[in-house]
Amino acid sequence: QKYFHVKKEILEEAEELRKEMFHGERVLGVLCRGTDYTNTRPKDHPIQPEAADVIDKVNEVLEKQKCEYIYLATEDYDIHSAFEKQYGSRLRSMKTRRYHNTGNENINDISARGEKNRYLLGKDYLITILLLADCDCLVAGSAGGTYGALLMGKEYEYQYIFDLGTY
């Protein structure tokens, strides 16, 4: 909080979305990377868990922590679809473009070719992480967004970060 300050307008937008999506209920935040990260397996970067393993952990945490909703932060269409199938109306996430297999192409390069400019892409990602930081509990792969949420948010009541080594 000493070094990182978010514009008031962005914080207000995140707060509006939080109220809209979470309705004051207990929320389990989940960050699950896919697409370019799992395809390219960047050397010395954390290995990401399979969606099925994350879902298993989410089921365990939902039962113990009594969370009403699951907030999913992912850029991966297939991961989002698997969570949607599993949790239906309990699933919350940002309305954003998601990607199938991106091969070896970087997700940031693909996103930059879309209709949004880089500022809007960055703002949406920041709001995604602000919402993740505001959840009651966390289940996540080891990734930059996970650590951003840990730095920006309050202390989670429960957190589990997959530690699967590095590529």
N, C-alpha and C positions, 0 to 999 in steps of 0.2 A: 504494500500500500504506500510505502514511502517513495518508491521509484516508478510505479506503474499507475497511471491515471487514465481512466476511460472518460470520453466526452459524455457530458450530462445527457445529451439526446440519445446516445447509444444505450446508456444505462436505463433510461426511461423506456426505450423500445423493448429492451430485454425484460424489464419489469412487467410491461403490458403483456408480452407473450407468456411470461411465467404465470401470471394470473389467469390468462386465457386457457393455458394448457394444463396447469397443475391444480387449479381450483382449491388451493390451500391444503391439499392432501399430501400424504407422505409419498415421496418419489425416490425410486432407485434409478440413479444415473448410470448409463452404460456407454462406454466408448469402445468401438470395435472397428479397427482399420481393415481395409481390404484393398482392392484394385491394384494400383501401381506398387504399393508397399509390399504386399504379399507376393506379387508377381516378380518383382525385381530383386527381392531379398537383399537389400542394401547391406554391404559388408559392415560388420560391427554394430548394426542396428538391432534393436530388440525383436525377437521372433514374436509374431502375432498369433494369438490363439485362433483356433477354428471357431466358426459361429456356433456349432453344436456344443462345444465346450463352454462357451460363454453362456449359452442358453441354459445349460445344466447348472452352472453356478448361479445364474439369475433366479432360477426356480428355487434353489436352496435358500438364497438370501430373501426372496419375496416372502417365503413362509416364515422365516425367523424374524425378519424386521418389520413385517406387516405393512409393506408399502402398497399403496393403491395403484400407482402408475409406474411405468417404465419409460424413462426418457432416453432415447437412443440417439447418439451422435455417430453417424457413419456416412461416408460418401459412396458406399458400395450398395448397389441396387439389390444384389442377391442376399446380402446380409439383412438389409431392411425388409425384404420380402419374407425371409425366414422368421424374423421377429414378428412381423405383422401376422403371419399364419399362426404363430404360437400364442400371441397375446391379444390379438384383435383390438378391441376398443380400449384396452388398458395401455396400448402403446402410444407414446407421444414423441414427436420429432419435428424438427424444422422442415418447412416445406421448401425443399431445395432440389436441384438436379442431382440425381444419383447415377452412378455409372456401372455398367457391366464390366466384363474383363477389359482392361485398358492395355493389355499386353505389357510392353516395357516402357510405354510412354508415361511421363510424369503427369499426375492428376492436375497439378497447377498449370502446366502448359495446355492441357485440354480445356480446363476451366477458362483460361484467359482468352480462348478462341470463341467462347460463348457470347451471349448477348449482354452480359453484365460487365461493367468495367472492373478493374482490379480493386478499386476502393470498395465498391459494393460487395465484391466477393470476400474481401477481408473483413468487412463489417459483419456480414452474415456469419462468417466463421467465428469471429469474436463473440457474437451473440450466442452462437451454439455452445461455445465453451463457458460463457457466463451462466447460461442456463444449467449446464452440467455442474458448474461450481456451486450452484444453489440447491442441488438435490440433497436429500437426507443421507443417502448411502451411495456407494460407488462400486461398480464392477467394471474393470477396464483392462485393455491391453496396455503394455508399457509403450507409450508414444508421447510426442510433444504435447498434444491436446490434453492428455491425462495430467501431465505435470503442470500445464497452464491452469487447469481447473483447480488442482491442489494449491497452487500459489495464490489464485484469485479468490477462492471461496473460504467459507467458514470450515471448521473441522467437521468431517463426515462422522456420523454416528457409527458407521461401519464402512470399511473400504477393503477391497480385494483387487490387487493389481497382479495380473498374470506375469510370472517371471519364468520365461522359457529359454533363457539364454539369448545369444545373439546369432545372427546369420553369419 
